[in-house]
Amino acid sequence: MKEDLILSLDPGPEQTGWCEYEPGTHKLQDSGVWANEHAIVKVRVGRFSHLAIEMIASYGMPVGADVFETCLWIGRFIEAAPIKPAVELVFRKDVKMHLCGNTQAKDANIRQAILDQFARTGGGATPQVGTKKQPGPLYGVSTHAWAALGVALTSRAGRAGNKVAA
């Protein structure tokens, strides 16, 4: 287990966006999208000191089977975590408030707020991401891994406060 490492998850019914983030150095170690069956193995191995999972919230609208399947996966990830006192559920509204100061923020606003927190050291039009030849600190982050990084940053700031009981 790495002493100060957050594994954050953006779960879905079949795949989960993830990132490994070091809050002490404000460094993204790795990120990607895993099939849920692979993600649960990575959670079980537990080379992290903290697990932050984006949680589903009810907004009074009808939902489909995918939402319920995602809820089941969230429970499986919690159960698989070797360090339950260090598991935190982070709601999307908390991510929006922490990063953008507004619960109406869209994915593009959240992505920009994340980019603004990292150094512009890479090449290309978005130097925080960079290029293959000149990568930035967020090189390789894509799709659901952006949401997972937002979860990690919100958790690091202590803005979610939804610890899972052991």
N, C-alpha and C positions, 0 to 999 in steps of 0.2 A: 504494500500500500504506500502510495506517495503521500507525504505529510499534508500538503496544502494543495489538493487537486479536487476540483468540482467536476463530476461527470453530470452533464445535464442532458435531458431527453425531451424531445417533442414527439410523443408517441402517436401512432396512427393504427388503423386496424390491421395493416400488414407490414408496414415499415416504420422505423423510428429514426428521426433526425437526432444527432448526438454531437456533443463536443466535450473535449477535455480542456478545462480552463484553469490556469494557476492564478488565483486572485492576488497573491503576494507580489508577483512579478507582472501582473496584468498581461499574461501571455497565453495565447491559444496554442495548446500542444498539438491537438489533432481534431478533426471533425469529419462528418460524413453522414451517410444514411445506411442503416443496417436493416436487414430483414428482422422482424421481431424475434424469431427463434435464435438468431445470432446475438441480438441485443441482450437478451436475457442471460445468455452465457457470459457476456462481458460484464453485466451487472453482478452476476454470481461470483466471478473471479475477484471483483472488488479491489482494483488497484487505485482507488480514489478515497479521499477522506470525507467526501460529502456527495450526496446524490440529490439532484434537483430535477423534478419531473413536472412538465406542464400538465395542469389539471383541467379537466372538463368542468364547465360551469353551466348551469341552467339559466336560460334567458326566457323561459316560458314559450318557446317555439317548438313545434314538433321536430323530432330528430329521427334519423334512420338507423339501420342496423350497424352501420360503420361507427357511430358514436358509442353504442353499447359495447361493440367489440373493442374499441379503444379503451373504454373504462375497464374492461376485463384485463387488458394488457397492463394498464397502470397498476392494478392490484397485483398482477404477477411480478412486475418489476419491484414493487415494494417488498413483496414476500421474498424475492430472490436476493435482496440487498443484505450483505453481511453486517451492515452497520446501521440498523434501523433508527437509532436516535439521531443519526445524521441525514435522514431522508426528509426532504422538504417538498411540498406540493406548491407549485407556483401557478397562479391563475393568469390568464392572458391579460386581464384588465390591470393586474399589478405590473406586468411587463410594460404595458402601454403607459401607465402613469409614471413609472420609474424612468423610462427612457425618453418619453415625449411630453410628460406632464399633462396628458389628455387621454381619456379613455376612448375617444373617437379616432385615434391614430390608425392609419392603415399600414399594411405590411411595408410599403415603400418608405413611410415615415420612420418606422422602426428600424429598417435596414440603414437608413441614413443616420439615425441617431447612434447606431452601433458603429458605423464607419467613423463618425466624428470622435469616437473615444480612442481610436487607434492611430498610430503614427503613419504619416504619408511617405513611406520609405520605398515602396515598390515602383514599378514602371506602369505605363499605360494611363488610361483615362481615370481609373480609380486606383490611386497608388496604395491605398490601404490593403487592397486585394493584390494588385500588381499583375505581373505577367509570368509566364513560365521562366523566361530569361531573367526577369528581375522581380521576384515575388515580394509581396508585402506581408505584413503580419497576419492578414486574413486570407492568404492565398489558399485556394482549395475549398473555402466555405461556399456551399451552394444549397439550394432548395431548403429542405427542412432543417438543415444545420444552422441557418440564420436564426430560426425560431429558438433552437436549442441554445444558441449563444445568448440570445436575449434573456432566456430563462436563467442562465448562469450569471449574467451581469446583475440581474434583479436579485437573485439569491445572495450573491456576494455583498450587495448593498444592504441586505437585511430588510428588504422592502416587502417580502412575501409573508414571512412569519407563520407559515402553516406547517409546522413540524409534525411528523408522523409519530404517534406514540409507539414505544417499543413493545 
